[in-house]
């Protein structure tokens, strides 16, 4: 079997080597038909070559060539290379054959092959052999460097399919620790590829590699990679932007405190990596892609190490440190000839205001007001996660979540109620009187699950006045009369209110407990 592999490689060397027909420059057969001269692909079937013509999809002749021309010889050579490669894959993947030498030989032949069809078939053959035999893990470092050099040459190949397969092979080599940094640098070079699918493939290779390493500097030159990623956030392709967001989020998790330039090239303003990624995710909340908006909001909820001022900025549409000028202030600051417009802002006392700060303004508010339910739901989830980590953010965010009790979508209402309950269980905050009306409306929602969730919320929440508590008790009595199937849930709510407000309960009117003989239960009158 080893001898057969050697014969296949010898035949390929004759065809693809520097002196071979497929190694002397790319050529195309010329088809002459009614529409004029058309380029034909490198791979032609022997039957078509022998007949001297190529049949179109409708059966008519679309190409007529002289069997003696170089174009036919090129097609025959390409077909022969294809057969040799198919045989080589079958032989090299057998258990008795040492495949390392065959893979290295094929990789070296890539340097002299200039036929698109044969180059792609050679790369595909290497991919098949390495996938089945795990050849790269067994190779010596010198052999791996030789393969890596051959694949690196294809970074600038004119065909996207060839570049993508070469990238996949480099990605497989990056799993081997001894050559991992060199392979990842080549993968990074593919990030500048003009084809979006190649960029996405490179990002997906980098993501698990970077996630498994606590310090990204051990693997890759992070500053230069970060500049490339920031440029990819402006890509027109949704998949590229999405994969780029994943990489940046991974960096924020791995190196949250490392200080980076907030604007590329501006070394005067350096912020923690976590803060920088948080601001850029806030910018993605306004992305035209529904999927990316939802994804950005979900990731925002995982960044708890961000500065508290940034968290609070997401719930305010005013830029931090910037206030809108009133007309009296404008008249004081500006002369009549230099009257400012109605939308002008005073930034005289805000030295740290940047354009990036504006992207955070009301990011969560934009998410809660989005037209798509999945975006609003993810905004609620993110706010809930951040609120559970910061009592200051919880105090600010709960009114916005309570406002979502009125959402038109049933699942959004339920998510908002359960989220407020989760925050209440974490911090045991007091619900303000101006939010009680919204809670009361939820007690009469047409959905039983929402009513029950509201009962649990009321039972575990503290209210800051006996007036609010009395209103809720009265409303719960009415709800019990209206929804007989919610009686047990309402009774549990009364019990929770009593535990949460031992001082306020004493001030309520005494409630007579009588036994209803006909129903065999305790009724609260």
Order of alpha helices (4+ residues) and beta strands (2+ residues): alpha-beta-beta-alpha-beta-beta-alpha-alpha-alpha-alpha-alpha-alpha-alpha-alpha-alpha-alpha-beta-beta-alpha-alpha-alpha-beta-alpha-beta-alpha-alpha-alpha-alpha-alpha-beta-alpha-alpha-beta-alpha-alpha-alpha-beta-beta
